[in-house]
Amino acid sequence: MKKRIAILFAVVMCLSLVACGGEETPNTDNSSAQEQQVQNDNNEPEDTTPEYTEIELTTDNFFTYFELTITEEIVENSFGEVSYWYLHYDYALKEEYSTAYLSNGTAVKLNATIGVQAATFDLEKKTYELTGEFSTTTENSGVVREANVAQCKIEIGYADCDILYNRILNLHQNIELLETTGSIFVPIP
């Protein structure tokens, strides 16, 4: 009788151990997360949010932060043939100010001579060469261009060529900054 009670007791113990074995206890040890946190001398988490200084843009300091860029965009049709050739003219932030940002309402007033010029295109190599004389079509005096704040650039305009029908590029030349307004926020090192 004692043997049977002992065996029954042992079976009950085994079943209780099996039943408890399926439960997982949550790991409350977050020491690895704490070790990954950057800490300063006071043993407090370090604030890594950059601080910015606001600089008002003027015609005198504008080209400290911006440069004129001309980028090409080649549009191909479904057969991989070149259809259009664009040149985008922008005042873009210089590389060293790529982490800066612009205020809403940043704009420039500029003067640009717009005209056309013949070009020869090597569609296989995707290169072109201007030929002939630049012919002035208009002068945009005092044209205002608003900044694209999200991209931190000011889109001046673009030149385009419809490869299918002509080989004439509409160009912007003699781009002159007349006035600027707004601010640039530059990170403090």
N, C-alpha and C positions, 0 to 999 in steps of 0.2 A: 504494500500500500504506500509506503514511504517512497518507493521507487517511482510509482506512478505519479505521485504528487510532484516529485522532483522533476520528472520528465515533462509533465504538464507545465510546470513553472518555467522550465527551460524553453519550451516551445513558445509560451506567451512572451517571454523576454525577447526571443529571436524575432517574433512578429512585430513587436513594438520597435525594435531596432530597425527593421526593414521599413516600417511605416515612417519613422523619423528620418531615415536616410535620404528620402526624396526631397526634403525641404532644403532650399538654399538660403543661407543667411547673407544679407547684403553686406558688401564690403564697405565699411565706414572709414577705411584708411585712405585719406586723400593726400597723403604725404607726397606722392609723385606730382600731383597738381600744384602743391605748394612749392615743391622744388623748382618747378618750371617758371614760377613767378619771379620776375626781376625785382630785386629788393635793394633799397639804398642803405646808407649807413645807419639810419634810425630803425632799420628792420621793418619798414613799411613798403608796400608796393610802390614802384616808381611810376609816375605819370609820364607816359610817352606821347601825349598829345602835343603836336608842335604848336608853337606860338607864332603869330603872324604880325607883321607891322604893315600898316596901311600907308601907301605912297600915292599921292595925287599925281595923275598923269598930266604932263605938260608937253608942249612941242620941244622943250629943251631936254627933257629926260626920256622921251618916248622911245628913242632908238637905243637906250641903255637896255631895255627889256624886250623890244620887238625887232624883228628883221623882216625884210621883204622876201617872201618865198614864192617860187613858181614851180608848181608840181604838175606833172602830166597825167592825164587820164585817157586811156585808149579804149573805145567802146567797140566791141566786135559783135557781128551778127551771129545767127545760129550755125553758120558754116565756118565760123572762126575767122571771117574776113573783117578787116578794119572798116568800120562805118564812119565813126567820128573820132576826132582828135581834139582834146580839150587841154588848155593850159589854165590852171587855177592860180590867180594872183591873190595872196593873203599877206597880211601883217601877222606873223606868228610869233609866239613867245620863243625867245632863245632857249637853247638846250639847258643852260645853267639855271633858268627860271621855270623849268617844266613843272615844278611842284607849287608854283604860285597860282593864284586865281584872280579873276577880274570881278569888279563890282557890276551890278546891274546898271544899265545906263551908260556903260563905257562906249564911246563912239569917236570916230575921227571925221574930220571934214578934209577932203582932199581934192586935188586937181589932177586930172589924168588926160593925156592925149590918146584918143582912141582912133585906130585906123586899120588899114588892111595891108597885107604884104603877101606876095606870091611865095609859095614854098614847094620844094620837091620832097616827096616822102618815099622812104624805103620801107615798104610795108612788111617785108620779110624780117628785116633787122629792127623794125619799129623805131626808126630815127627819121629826122627831117632836117632840112636846111633851108633857111630863108633865102629867097632870090629876089632880084629886082629892088625897087625902091619902096620905102614905107610911104603910104598915101594916107594923109590925115582925112578922117571923115568928120570928126567932131572933137570938141574940147569940153570935158565935163568939169567946169569950174565950180568949186564949192559943193561938191556932191558929198552927202553925209552917209557914212557906212557904220551901222551898229555892230558891236562886238557879238560874236557867238560865245557867250559866257561859258557854256558847257565845254566847248573845245578850246577855249582861251585863244581865239584868233579872230581877226577882223577880215572878213571876206570882201576883197576889193572888187573883184569881177573875174571874168574868165575870157579867154580867147578860144575860138572854136573853128573847126574846119570840117565841112561835110565832104568826106573823101569821095563819095559817089558822084557828086555834082560839081565840085570845084576843088581847087588846090590853093585856096586863099585863106590865110589865117587872119582872123580879126584880133588885133593886138592892143594891149594897153602899153603905152610908153610915157616917159617923163612923169611918173607918178610922184606927186609932191604933197607932203603933209602940210595942211594949212592950220589946223586947229585940232585939239583933242580934249576930251572930258572924261571923267570917271577916275577910278582908282585901281591899283594893283595891290594885292595882298601877298607879301613876300615872307616866306618862313624865316624866323630868326634862328641863326645857327647856334 
